[in-house]
Every structure is written in C-alpha cells, then in structure tokens.
Amino acid sequence: MAKVNVSTDCGNAPKKELLRDFTVAFTTDSPDFILENIAHDVHWVIVGDKAIEGKEQMAKELPEMLDGSMVELNIDSIITHGDEGAVSGNMKFKEGKTFGFCDLYKFASHSGDAKIKTITSFIIETPTT
C-alpha cells in the first residue's frame, strides 16, 4: 500500500472528507468506494489524456488506474464550496516518476451526501528530488 500524507485541514467538512477518501481510494485498490461515490452519468476529463463517460466506463478504466504502482500520495489542499471542490497534491510511482495534480469536482447537488458528477484532472510530471 502507498504511503499517504494528508494536510491536517483536509477533513473538517463532509465534502472535504469525501474528496480526501475518494483520492486516497486510488492508492488502496478500492474500486467499490470510488464507484459508490460517483453519479451514474459521471464525466471525467483527464486533460491531455482521455475522457471517461459514465459509471460503466469508469468501472472498466479503474483496474488500470488501481494497478498498485503508486507508492506515495501527498494531499496538500482540499477546497469545497456548495457543489464544487478541488484537491491538489502530488503522487510518486514505483518507476520513480512523480506528478503534481489538481482535480476539480462538481457534485450532483449542494447536499452533503451528493455524488460526484464531473471531474477535471490536471496531472503534470515533475522532476524527482
């Protein structure tokens, strides 16, 4: 399992906790948690790479994403307001590559238990230190 570091202010509201747990789920091989928290018609754009349309396509893509190659996840910031949110941080992988990321989220509604409706991910390879 990957080492996970989360800034201390990243979990003091229901949607912040959901986005924290959703992001961490990509390190723990937790496809059920991911799928339980997205809308049926989810739309995920990984800028410069691909777009994922709907829960069924997401389920097909998850095995490749949850391949166990991430060795460290650092979540620096989680911001939520109304039906929107953002998570930023960096990831390190077994092969030595590191990436900075910012994920922008839109929820299906303003309610605290709303499903994730859209995700836009910006992922940039960064120099290893």
N, CA, C and O of each residue as an XYZ file, in Angstrom:
516
protein
N       0.833     -1.186      0.000
C       0.000      0.000      0.000
C       0.874      1.246      0.000
O       1.947      1.262      0.605
N       0.417      2.271     -0.671
C       1.152      3.517     -0.778
C       1.138      4.279      0.543
O       0.200      4.177      1.333
N       2.193      5.036      0.758
C       2.246      5.956      1.888
C       1.332      7.128      1.546
O       1.384      7.651      0.433
N       0.493      7.545      2.498
C      -0.447      8.636      2.261
C      -0.210      9.719      3.303
O      -0.191      9.449      4.504
N      -0.030     10.952      2.826
C       0.124     12.114      3.693
C      -0.971     13.111      3.325
O      -1.129     13.476      2.160
N      -1.726     13.547      4.340
C      -2.827     14.474      4.109
C      -2.663     15.662      5.043
O      -2.477     15.486      6.248
N      -2.730     16.872      4.495
C      -2.667     18.083      5.301
C      -3.758     18.032      6.366
O      -4.850     17.528      6.104
N      -3.479     18.543      7.555
C      -4.401     18.423      8.683
C      -5.724     19.144      8.475
O      -6.702     18.798      9.138
N      -5.800     20.126      7.591
C      -7.056     20.849      7.397
C      -7.893     20.282      6.248
O      -8.787     20.957      5.739
N      -7.608     19.057      5.846
C      -8.281     18.472      4.676
C      -9.426     17.536      5.031
O      -9.744     16.647      4.241
N     -10.056     17.702      6.189
C     -11.131     16.778      6.509
C     -12.133     17.305      7.499
O     -12.691     16.526      8.272
N     -12.387     18.610      7.509
C     -13.267     19.155      8.535
C     -14.677     19.466      8.030
O     -15.399     20.240      8.658
N     -15.073     18.877      6.914
C     -16.426     19.055      6.376
C     -16.775     17.798      5.576
O     -15.874     17.138      5.059
N     -18.068     17.451      5.460
C     -18.435     16.206      4.776
C     -17.880     16.067      3.359
O     -17.380     15.003      2.996
N     -17.960     17.123      2.559
C     -17.451     17.013      1.190
C     -15.931     16.962      1.156
O     -15.361     16.297      0.290
N     -15.260     17.651      2.081
C     -13.799     17.544      2.165
C     -13.403     16.112      2.509
O     -12.471     15.561      1.924
N     -14.112     15.517      3.455
C     -13.826     14.132      3.837
C     -14.056     13.193      2.658
O     -13.265     12.278      2.431
N     -15.130     13.413      1.911
C     -15.398     12.570      0.747
C     -14.286     12.712     -0.286
O     -13.793     11.706     -0.795
N     -13.887     13.926     -0.602
C     -12.834     14.115     -1.605
C     -11.497     13.549     -1.127
O     -10.734     13.003     -1.923
N     -11.215     13.676      0.160
C     -10.000     13.062      0.717
C     -10.055     11.549      0.545
O      -9.118     10.949      0.019
N     -11.141     10.934      0.982
C     -11.265      9.481      0.915
C     -11.316      8.988     -0.533
O     -10.777      7.927     -0.846
N     -11.958      9.750     -1.411
C     -12.043      9.401     -2.826
C     -10.642      9.392     -3.451
O     -10.299      8.479     -4.202
N      -9.845     10.403     -3.139
C      -8.477     10.485     -3.673
C      -7.615      9.360     -3.111
O      -6.875      8.715     -3.854
N      -7.704      9.124     -1.827
C      -6.932      8.052     -1.188
C      -7.340      6.686     -1.735
O      -6.507      5.782     -1.800
N      -8.591      6.516     -2.126
C      -9.067      5.227     -2.647
C      -8.273      4.772     -3.876
O      -8.213      3.576     -4.160
N      -7.673      5.696     -4.596
C      -6.865      5.325     -5.758
C      -5.527      4.701     -5.347
O      -4.832      4.131     -6.189
N      -5.160      4.800     -4.074
C      -3.936      4.157     -3.591
C      -4.210      2.835     -2.896
O      -3.288      2.049     -2.680
N      -5.463      2.577     -2.544
C      -5.791      1.422     -1.706
C      -6.565      0.341     -2.442
O      -7.115     -0.570     -1.823
N      -6.607      0.445     -3.769
C      -7.338     -0.541     -4.564
C      -8.767     -0.683     -4.053
O      -9.213     -1.772     -3.693
N      -9.476      0.453     -4.032
C     -10.841      0.493     -3.518
C     -11.841      0.903     -4.600
O     -12.440      1.974     -4.504
N     -12.031      0.069     -5.630
C     -12.954      0.462     -6.704
C     -14.392      0.609     -6.220
O     -15.128      1.441     -6.749
N     -14.810     -0.168     -5.237
C     -16.186     -0.079     -4.756
C     -16.480      1.296     -4.166
O     -17.534      1.875     -4.429
N     -15.550      1.820     -3.367
C     -15.738      3.141     -2.768
C     -15.816      4.205     -3.859
O     -16.661      5.099     -3.801
N     -14.950      4.109     -4.835
C     -14.941      5.080     -5.934
C     -16.276      5.040     -6.667
O     -16.900      6.078     -6.882
N     -16.709      3.859     -7.045
C     -17.946      3.715     -7.816
C     -19.183      4.108     -7.008
O     -20.149      4.617     -7.576
N     -19.170      3.882     -5.700
C     -20.307      4.245     -4.845
C     -20.489      5.755     -4.744
O     -21.582      6.224     -4.427
N     -19.449      6.510     -5.005
C     -19.495      7.944     -4.767
C     -19.518      8.793     -6.032
O     -19.314     10.005     -5.972
N     -19.764      8.164     -7.167
C     -19.903      8.912     -8.412
C     -21.320      8.759     -8.952
O     -21.984      7.748     -8.723
N     -21.764      9.776     -9.670
C     -23.078      9.718    -10.308
C     -23.032      8.727    -11.465
O     -21.971      8.468    -12.032
N     -24.193      8.177    -11.808
C     -24.282      7.213    -12.910
C     -23.766      7.817    -14.216
O     -23.156      7.120    -15.027
N     -24.010      9.107    -14.417
C     -23.583      9.776    -15.650
C     -22.335     10.643    -15.444
O     -22.195     11.697    -16.063
N     -21.440     10.191    -14.575
C     -20.199     10.928    -14.296
C     -19.448     11.237    -15.599
O     -19.477     10.459    -16.553
N     -18.790     12.373    -15.607
C     -17.974     12.795    -16.742
C     -16.607     13.184    -16.184
O     -16.508     14.142    -15.416
N     -15.546     12.455    -16.557
C     -14.200     12.716    -16.044
C     -13.272     12.990    -17.217
O     -13.081     12.144    -18.090
N     -12.701     14.186    -17.220
C     -11.716     14.554    -18.229
C     -10.350     14.589    -17.562
O     -10.128     15.335    -16.609
N      -9.443     13.776    -18.073
C      -8.040     13.845    -17.665
C      -7.379     14.630    -18.790
O      -7.092     14.093    -19.859
N      -7.145     15.908    -18.527
C      -6.720     16.852    -19.564
C      -5.466     16.348    -20.276
O      -4.470     15.992    -19.646
N      -5.545     16.330    -21.602
C      -4.431     15.886    -22.424
C      -4.311     14.386    -22.559
O      -3.399     13.894    -23.224
N      -5.232     13.637    -21.930
C      -5.142     12.172    -21.983
C      -6.436     11.545    -22.495
O      -6.458     10.979    -23.588
N      -7.530     11.641    -21.705
C      -8.767     10.972    -22.105
C      -9.960     11.535    -21.357
O      -9.825     12.281    -20.387
N     -11.126     11.155    -21.839
C     -12.384     11.468    -21.158
C     -13.090     10.157    -20.854
O     -13.129      9.248    -21.683
N     -13.641     10.075    -19.663
C     -14.389      8.902    -19.228
C     -15.836      9.330    -19.064
O     -16.128     10.286    -18.346
N     -16.744      8.621    -19.728
C     -18.163      8.967    -19.727
C     -18.978      7.861    -19.062
O     -19.083      6.758    -19.599
N     -19.546      8.147    -17.915
C     -20.452      7.224    -17.251
C     -19.773      6.246    -16.309
O     -18.579      5.965    -16.409
N     -20.582      5.740    -15.394
C     -20.105      4.818    -14.359
C     -19.586      3.507    -14.953
O     -18.612      2.943    -14.454
N     -20.231      3.020    -16.018
C     -19.772      1.758    -16.629
C     -18.367      1.894    -17.199
O     -17.527      1.020    -16.987
N     -18.102      2.986    -17.925
C     -16.754      3.174    -18.467
C     -15.745      3.375    -17.340
O     -14.615      2.894    -17.424
N     -16.152      4.087    -16.281
C     -15.274      4.282    -15.132
C     -14.895      2.929    -14.537
O     -13.728      2.704    -14.215
N     -15.860      2.029    -14.388
C     -15.583      0.695    -13.845
C     -14.583     -0.055    -14.718
O     -13.747     -0.797    -14.202
N     -14.659      0.128    -16.031
C     -13.717     -0.540    -16.939
C     -12.321      0.059    -16.855
O     -11.337     -0.658    -17.035
N     -12.214      1.353    -16.586
C     -10.921      2.042    -16.517
C     -10.199      1.830    -15.181
O      -8.971      1.899    -15.126
N     -10.949      1.573    -14.110
C     -10.359      1.505    -12.774
C      -9.252      0.463    -12.600
O      -8.262      0.769    -11.935
N      -9.356     -0.747    -13.154
C      -8.263     -1.700    -12.932
C      -6.891     -1.174    -13.372
O      -5.882     -1.432    -12.716
N      -6.864     -0.445    -14.474
C      -5.592      0.133    -14.930
C      -5.118      1.229    -13.970
O      -3.920      1.360    -13.717
N      -6.053      2.007    -13.443
C      -5.703      3.093    -12.524
C      -5.288      2.584    -11.152
O      -4.485      3.215    -10.466
N      -5.837      1.441    -10.757
C      -5.570      0.879     -9.433
C      -4.569     -0.273     -9.521
O      -4.763     -1.324     -8.910
N      -3.511     -0.066    -10.279
C      -2.562     -1.151    -10.541
C      -1.502     -1.332     -9.453
O      -0.631     -2.192     -9.581
N      -1.565     -0.538     -8.393
C      -0.618     -0.681     -7.292
C       0.728     -0.034     -7.529
O       1.653     -0.242     -6.744
N       0.866      0.748     -8.593
C       2.167      1.342     -8.892
C       2.442      2.638     -8.127
O       3.583      3.098     -8.090
N       1.405      3.235     -7.510
C       1.637      4.450     -6.725
C       2.242      4.057     -5.378
O       1.725      3.176     -4.691
N       3.333      4.712     -5.009
C       3.980      4.404     -3.734
C       3.790      5.501     -2.692
O       3.984      5.269     -1.498
N       3.410      6.701     -3.145
C       3.174      7.786     -2.190
C       2.168      8.774     -2.763
O       2.216      9.121     -3.943
N       1.253      9.222     -1.902
C       0.280     10.241     -2.247
C       0.353     11.328     -1.186
O       0.259     11.048      0.009
N       0.521     12.564     -1.626
C       0.524     13.716     -0.730
C      -0.619     14.640     -1.140
O      -0.640     15.153     -2.258
N      -1.563     14.846     -0.234
C      -2.669     15.768     -0.476
C      -2.353     17.049      0.283
O      -2.293     17.064      1.513
N      -2.154     18.121     -0.471
C      -1.779     19.401      0.129
C      -2.987     20.260      0.475
O      -2.975     20.980      1.473
N      -4.035     20.187     -0.351
C      -5.167     21.075     -0.147
C      -6.451     20.447     -0.669
O      -6.463     19.794     -1.712
N      -7.526     20.656      0.073
C      -8.874     20.302     -0.369
C      -9.752     21.515     -0.091
O      -9.805     22.022      1.029
N     -10.433     21.965     -1.128
C     -11.321     23.120     -1.007
C     -12.696     22.695     -1.491
O     -12.820     22.073     -2.546
N     -13.724     23.026     -0.731
C     -15.097     22.765     -1.172
C     -15.947     23.986     -0.889
O     -15.712     24.723      0.068
N     -16.936     24.182     -1.738
C     -17.914     25.244     -1.532
C     -19.143     24.897     -2.357
O     -19.054     24.744     -3.575
N     -20.284     24.772     -1.699
C     -21.517     24.450     -2.418
C     -21.411     23.116     -3.125
O     -21.206     22.082     -2.489
N     -21.554     23.139     -4.455
C     -21.494     21.888     -5.215
C     -20.182     21.718     -5.967
O     -20.122     20.974     -6.946
N     -19.130     22.401     -5.519
C     -17.823     22.303     -6.177
C     -16.728     21.993     -5.176
O     -16.866     22.245     -3.979
N     -15.628     21.439     -5.690
C     -14.491     21.149     -4.838
C     -13.224     20.982     -5.654
O     -13.271     20.860     -6.878
N     -12.090     20.978     -4.963
C     -10.794     20.795     -5.613
C      -9.849     20.095     -4.647
O      -9.905     20.300     -3.434
N      -8.980     19.264     -5.211
C      -7.944     18.569     -4.441
C      -6.633     18.765     -5.189
O      -6.580     18.594     -6.407
N      -5.574     19.123     -4.465
C      -4.259     19.245     -5.105
C      -3.209     18.543     -4.266
O      -3.338     18.404     -3.050
N      -2.163     18.105     -4.954
C      -1.073     17.419     -4.274
C      -0.111     16.825     -5.265
O       0.029     17.318     -6.384
N       0.564     15.749     -4.849
C       1.491     15.063     -5.749
C       1.496     13.573     -5.471
O       1.098     13.111     -4.401
N       1.965     12.829     -6.479
C       1.993     11.368     -6.419
C       3.375     10.884     -6.853
O       4.004     11.472     -7.733
N       3.832      9.814     -6.230
C       5.082      9.172     -6.627
C       4.790      7.724     -6.989
O       3.964      7.071     -6.352
N       5.479      7.224     -8.023
C       5.237      5.877     -8.529
C       6.490      5.014     -8.431
O       7.605      5.525     -8.322
N       6.289      3.687     -8.473
C       7.375      2.714     -8.339
C       8.517      2.967     -9.300
O       9.683      2.835     -8.928
N       8.194      3.330    -10.536
C       9.241      3.522    -11.536
C      10.029      4.812    -11.320
O      10.930      5.122    -12.100
N       9.700      5.568    -10.268
C      10.453      6.761     -9.918
C       9.867      8.071    -10.401
O      10.384      9.134    -10.056
N       8.807      8.028    -11.184
C       8.208      9.263    -11.673
C       7.345      9.910    -10.590
O       6.738      9.232     -9.761
N       7.312     11.242    -10.625
C       6.442     11.991     -9.723
C       5.565     12.926    -10.553
O       5.967     13.406    -11.613
N       4.360     13.173    -10.044
C       3.396     14.010    -10.746
C       2.710     14.934     -9.751
O       2.362     14.525     -8.643
N       2.522     16.177    -10.155
C       1.671     17.090     -9.417
C       0.269     16.974    -10.007
O       0.122     16.723    -11.203
N      -0.756     17.152     -9.187
C      -2.116     17.050     -9.709
C      -3.030     18.080     -9.074
O      -2.803     18.537     -7.953
N      -4.056     18.431     -9.808
C      -5.167     19.221     -9.297
C      -6.428     18.642     -9.922
O      -6.565     18.608    -11.145
N      -7.329     18.196     -9.091
C      -8.606     17.636     -9.540
C      -9.719     18.602     -9.150
O      -9.849     18.983     -7.986
N     -10.517     18.992    -10.136
C     -11.659     19.870     -9.907
C     -12.925     19.027     -9.969
O     -13.097     18.231    -10.892
N     -13.804     19.196     -8.999
C     -15.001     18.373     -8.871
C     -16.264     19.223     -8.920
O     -16.281     20.367     -8.467
N     -17.302     18.647     -9.469
C     -18.645     19.222     -9.416
C     -19.547     18.103     -8.895
O     -19.545     16.994     -9.427
N     -20.315     18.406     -7.851
C     -21.229     17.431     -7.264
C     -22.609     17.543     -7.906
O     -22.944     18.571     -8.494
N     -23.390     16.500     -7.794
C     -24.735     16.471     -8.371
C     -25.669     17.474     -7.696
O     -26.668     17.876     -8.292
N     -25.361     17.885     -6.462
C     -26.182     18.874     -5.754
C     -25.343     19.496     -4.637
O     -24.167     19.174     -4.465
N     -25.977     20.388     -3.891
C     -25.300     21.037     -2.760
C     -25.324     20.178     -1.489
O     -24.621     20.497     -0.530
N     -26.096     19.121     -1.459
C     -26.245     18.327     -0.230
C     -24.919     17.670      0.165
O     -24.063     17.397     -0.676
N     -24.782     17.430      1.451
C     -23.555     16.852      1.982
C     -23.260     15.451      1.490
O     -22.109     15.016      1.529
N     -24.284     14.729      1.024
C     -24.078     13.359      0.552
C     -24.199     13.235     -0.969
O     -24.437     12.145     -1.490
N     -24.037     14.350     -1.673
C     -24.165     14.348     -3.133
C     -23.053     13.535     -3.796
O     -21.920     13.499     -3.316
N     -23.396     12.888     -4.903
C     -22.438     12.106     -5.686
C     -21.603     13.044     -6.562
O     -22.022     14.155     -6.887
N     -20.423     12.574     -6.932
C     -19.544     13.337     -7.821
C     -20.085     13.232     -9.237
O     -20.287     12.131     -9.748
N     -20.321     14.376     -9.874
C     -20.919     14.435    -11.214
C     -19.860     14.654    -12.300
O     -19.918     14.017    -13.352
N     -18.895     15.546    -12.057
C     -17.822     15.775    -13.024
C     -16.493     15.908    -12.302
O     -16.413     16.380    -11.168
N     -15.451     15.471    -13.006
C     -14.077     15.606    -12.522
C     -13.246     16.104    -13.701
O     -13.347     15.583    -14.811
N     -12.434     17.109    -13.446
C     -11.444     17.542    -14.423
C     -10.095     17.444    -13.737
O      -9.864     18.096    -12.719
N      -9.193     16.623    -14.296
C      -7.893     16.372    -13.677
C      -6.777     16.961    -14.521
O      -6.691     16.731    -15.728
N      -5.928     17.723    -13.856
C      -4.709     18.246    -14.458
C      -3.550     17.518    -13.778
O      -3.378     17.616    -12.563
N      -2.761     16.794    -14.559
C      -1.664     15.998    -13.999
C      -0.404     16.335    -14.779
O      -0.378     16.227    -16.005
N       0.647     16.746    -14.063
C       1.880     17.174    -14.714
C       3.062     16.428    -14.093
O       3.221     16.410    -12.872
N       3.884     15.818    -14.939
C       5.092     15.162    -14.434
C       6.034     16.227    -13.901
O       6.233     17.267    -14.529
N       6.614     15.958    -12.734
C       7.529     16.896    -12.092
C       8.890     16.237    -11.922
O       8.992     15.011    -11.890
N       9.939     17.055    -11.813
C      11.263     16.467    -11.599
C      11.320     15.713    -10.273
O      10.740     16.159     -9.283
N      12.001     14.595    -10.247
C      12.165     13.850     -8.982
C      13.233     14.525     -8.159
O      14.189     15.095     -8.685
N      13.048     14.448     -6.840
C      14.020     15.098     -5.945
C      14.822     14.086     -5.188
O      15.685     14.454     -4.391
